[in-house]
Amino acid sequence: MFNKKMVSICIICLLFLGACNNGEKVNTVIKNPNNETNNNQTEVKEEKGNEQVNEEKHENDPGIETSSESESVSKINSLEQMKEQKSGSLVQDATPQFEVENSAIEPLNSNQIKAMIEELEKLTNETADATEIYNKIVQLLRSPNYKEIINRAENFEPRFDKPFMPSVSEEDNNDVQSNRGKAIILLDAKSSMLLSQDGQLTLETIKNSITRFAKIIGQNNEVSLIVYGHKNNNSETDHVQACNAVEEMYPMGAFDEEQFKQSLRTIEGNGESPLSQALKKAEEISGEEDEEVSIYVISNGAETCDGDPVKEIKTFMSKNVDRSVHIIGLEVDEDAGDMLKELSILGKGSYYSVKNEEELKNIVGEKWLKNYIDLALAHTKAPGPWEILDEYNRFDEDLNQIREVIKTEKSRYDQAVQILSLEKFVDQSIVDQVSELIIEEYRNKLDIISEFRTNKLEEIDQEAKDIRDQVEEWKEQMQQLENLAFAQPNSEHQVF
């Protein structure tokens, strides 16, 4: 008897692997061409003949009871029921990794096949009921790993980059979120000597524009104000002092509107234009931190103190890729304009020339601020289609592990069906019924997983939408604040 079972085990292993390699359905009835084995199967059939006749009588004779050790197996209708599924007694040691990576390679080893033959032979000697046989197969071979891998998939969370949306509240700038970068404003105070033909471009109008601009960028940047050219130059002896007149009037830090206005009130221009010294001061303030730093220069002319602003900008830009220099020229001549434009190009920024208050307001509000907002929005973009698809794929990595375990489990069930068929333990009609029950469970579990995937993808979509809605709300608030800050002020609301 032992030799016969060993031969059967070998044949079952070979036939199952052959079926997998040929792409055939694993629950197909396999005929064995080996005469010796067929003889053994005939002996088994003869030994069972009377038992099967009796079992067929049981269906019509209520006075005869059949005994079975198979437990009742509940139909799996939900993810929770899959997680609570008990381990099959023959596969308790199967790890998640094994079930994921060996779905059709080796469903059952020789010892498990031997045990299956013994269990199925014992059971079919007692009953030929397809449901009971199916229950027994499930009891012996169901996966022990659903709970672990399903929990992992349920705990999946999208990893979208969280957009940076600083507070845009006007009421309390002390509650602004942590600053993202630094904005350094360089004001050429010599510009106070300028006066346009329409009498508008004065230092006071420049102060107003700068304050409104700082009010916006200060929402999520530390702000500094450096003034140069603000020392009187009444004689030649004052030249050196005037060329060293570079002062940080508003120290680098969070924006405070009242303090910022106060720092501008004491400025009175009438000096040289030490632009290179001012740029050097800005470079020192910017430090070595790995963060964005932008310099905004308002100047009325070129360097007048024999400095080298080109050198200073190159030094500033070499510290970090996230740096820029933007320049506004106030009624500058062609040569000065060309020089300032060259500096802005080196600083990967913008250059604009203005002649009056309206132009200044438009450039600061519509150009500088627009550039700033565009830069800020680069860090506030909601997830796009590709980012969402990446999260789909990342979730599917977890989900596919559940699918592989389902396939591995079914491969074991299919091999048990092959044993039933090959060993002739029951009629083929019973084998087919058992196979149908296995297919029903397999499809049912795949349907559950498919519904789970649909729900999870909806969660991913919803999170992306929530972020997108937050960004749109932030952009609207930012636009409202921009419009308010750069609206034409009434006389009673003049900054200075």
Beta strands, then each sheet from edge to edge (+ up, - down):
strand 1: 181-188
strand 2: 221-228
strand 3: 246-253
strand 4: 292-299
strand 5: 323-330
strand 6: 351-354
sheet 1: 3+ 2- 1- 4- 5- 6-
end
